[in-house]
Amino acid sequence: MPRTLRPGQRSELYVVDVTSGEHRLVFSSSDILFEAPNWTPDENLIVNGNGRLFRVNDGLAEIELGGVPDINNDHVVSPDGRTVYVSADDGHLYAVPIEGGPGRRLTNDRGPGFHHYLHGVSPDGKTLAYIGLENRDGRRITNVWTIPSAGGADVQVTDDEFADDGAEYGPDGKWIYFNSERAGQAQLFRIAVGSGEIEQLTDDERVNWFPHPAPDGSAIAYVSFPPGTEGHPADIEDVRLRLLTDDGVRELTTLFGGQGTMNVPSWSPNSTQFAYVTYPI
């Protein structure tokens, strides 16, 4: 079932300028729990909520997802701005025209209980990066996978029993960034496309999720949970949004949120700002 707001809770969409540090409230709602903001190339913002997808203008304008089951908070926009790719609650990925219209299923049946959770699209628009979830002897196993954006054969990028999530291409297409518990609690990593070389990017006491590389490669925005957090839950205090740059880690804000705050690529096309959602009560 789609997430809903708690009594007295609001969804608030912000944009932060990464140079000045100024945070600007774009839209808020006490009626719908919206999540996971991202941008179109012409700098419109998109969010999901109630199993549907919306363009943010003065309010929420629904994007018709013709025939697609209710979606979760994993969606990305193609580099040319013509298509939005979504993860649906039936476990599959779909392509939908950005202006709305019939959806087309992309993913293959990989056995009972296998779910596809979309997180990234390659810079050339030809490949999607997703997290494949399967049950092995009662355990939930997640790995990084890719599939052509037109549909086709899946490629398994990681093959282990560490908890991986948030697989997203870097701007040069040579690396896939993700978070993983392969070093203990969740930290940020990247894996080289082709060779499989893995590099660890963060190593601190906090639980770090959802690395989002800027389009110009200048920084990585990510969500940082308090030490000891399991998974990426909702409604957590002391959730921090951070930037990882060549100069180290920079704190941008602390908020009440977590799940839905910044699950998908959320940088503006010019790399000067990114969007996030907070859920104050």
N, C-alpha and C positions, 0 to 999 in steps of 0.2 A: 504494500500500500504506500502511496506517496506520503512523505512527511508532512506534518501540519504544525502550525504554530501552537505553542502553549498559551494558556490564558495570560493576557497582558503582554505577550511577546510581539516583537516586530521584526520584519526583515528590512535591512537597510543596505543599499548598494552604494559603495563609495568608490571613488577614483583617487589615487594618490600620485602626486607628481614626485618622481624619484630624485629630482635635483633639489627642489625646494623643501620637500617633505610635507607639502600642504595636502590635506585630505579634504575632498569635496563630496558632499552628499548628493547623489544623483537621483535616487528614488527610494521611497520607503513604503511599506504596506503592513497593515495589521490584519489583512484578510488572507493573504497567500504567502506561504513559505517558498520563496524563490531561492535559487542556488546557482553556483558555478558560472560566474559571468565570463564571457569571452567576447571578442571583437570581430567584426567583419572588416575587410580591407578598407571600406569607406568610413570606418570608425563609428559604426553603430554597435551598441551593446546588446548581447543576447544572454538570456537566463532561462532556466527551466523551473517548473513548479507544477504541482498537481498532475504530474505525469505528462505535461505538455511543454512546449517550447515557445518563448516569447521574445519579440524585439522590444527594447526599452525605448520609448519615446517620452511623451508626457505621462504615459501610463504603460501598461503592458499590452502589446498588440500580438495576438497569437499567430504563430506560423503554422499553417496547416500541414500536418504530418500524415497525409492521406494513407490510411490502412495500416499505419505503424502502431503496434501496441503501446501502452503507456511507457514512457521513457524514464530513465533514472538521470542522475546528474552528470553523466559523462557524454559530452558532445564537443565536436570541433568543427571549425569552418575551413573549407578548402582554401588554399592560397589564392586562387583566382576569385574567391568570393561567391561562386555560383552554387555551391553545395554545402549543406550541413550534414555531418555524419553523427549519428546518435546511437547510444546503447539502449536497448529496450528491455522491458522486464521479462520478456520471453528468453533472454540470454543471448540475443543476436544483435548484430550491428546492421544499421540501415543507412542508405543515402537518400536525402530529400532535397529537392530544389530549395534554395535559400528563400525564394519568394513563396514557397509553399507548393504542395502538390503531392502526387503519388510517391510513396516511399518504396525503395527497392532494397530487398535483403541482400547483404554482401557475404555473410559468413556461412560456413559449412557446419553440418551436424558432426560434432566430435564425440558423441556418446551421451548417455543420460547424465544430467546434472552439470554438464560443462557450460560455463557462462563466459561471455566476452564482455569486457569492460574497456571501452575506448578511452584513450588519453591523448593521442598525438597523430599528426599527419606530417609526412616528410615535406621538406621545402619545395620539392618539385610536384607535390600533390599526388604522387603515384602510389604511395604506400601508407597504410595506417598502422600505428603501434597500439597494441592493446594488452590488457592483462587477461590471461586465461585462467579461470578458476575451475578446478576439478576436485572431486572427492576421491581420496585414496584411503581405503580401509577406515573410513569415518573421519579422516583428516582433510581439512580444506587446504589445498595446495595451489599457490598462485605463481605463475611464471610470465615472463615477457614474451610476447608473440608479435608477429607482423602478418599483414595480409594485403594484397594489392587493393587499392581503393576502388577499382572496377570489379572486384571479386576475383577469386582464384585460389591458389594453394596457400595454406598457412605455412609460416616458417617459425619454428620455436627458437627463440633467442637465448633464453636461460632454461636450464633443465635441472632443477634442484628442489629441495623442500624448504628453502628459506621463504619467508613471507615477502613477496615483491609487489609493488604497486606503482601507479603514476607514470607509466612508460611514455616518454615524450621525446621527439626528435629535437636535436640542437639545430641552430640556424644553418650550419653547413652540411647537415645530413649525414655526417660521419659518425655521430654518437647518438645513442638513445639514453636519456637521463631517467632515473627511476629512484624510488626509495626501497630499502630492503633491510631486513633484520639479519643479514648474513654476518654482521659484525656485532650482534647483540640486539639492542633496541634499534628501532628504525633510524637509519641515517641515509644521506644522499650518496648516490653512485652514478656512474655512467659506464656504458658498455660500447665498445667500438663495433660499428656495423661491419660485418664480415669476419674480422679476426676474433671477436669475442673477448678482447682484452678489457678488464674491469678496473676502474679507478674509483677509490673512495674520495668523496668531496667534503664531507663533514664528519667530525668525530668529537662530540661534546656530550654533556650530561642530559640534554633535552632530546625529545623524540621528534625527528624531522621528516616531513612528508612533502610530496607533490612538488618536485623541482620544476620550475618554469623558466627556461632560458629566454632572455630577451632576444628579439629578432636580430639585433645588431651584435649579439654575443657579449655585451658589456657586463651583464650580471645575471644571476639566477635568483628569482623570487621563490620563496617557499614558506610553508606553514610549519611552525615549531610548537609542539605540545609540551606540557610540563613533564619532568622526569617521571618515568614509571607508567605513562599512559599506554594503554593497550589499544591498538588499532588507531582509527581516526574518528573518535566519537563526536557527537553533537553536544552543544550547550556546555562547553568547558570554559572555565575561567583561565586567565593567563595564557591564552593562545596568542602567539606572537607571529607577526609577519616580518620576515627578514630578507635581506639581500646578501647574496654571496658574490663578492667581487674579487679582483686580484689583490685588493688591499685588505681583505678579510670580511668579517660578518658585520652588517649594519642593521640595527633595529629600526623598524619603521613605525610600528604601532603594536599595542597590546589590546586584545578584544575578547568578547564573549562569543564563542562560536566553535569552529572546528569543521565538522562535516558540512560540506556545502559552501564554506567560506571561499575557497580558491582551489577547487578540484581539477580544473581544466586550464589550458593555456589562457592567460588573462592579461597579457601585455597589449598595449596599444601598438598599432603597426609601426609607429615611429620610435618605439622603445623609450618614450619619455614618461610613461605612466602605466599603471596597471590597476585592474578593478578587483574588488573583493566584497564579500557580504558579511555583515555582523548581525547578531540576533539578540539584541538587548531585551531584557524583561523589566 
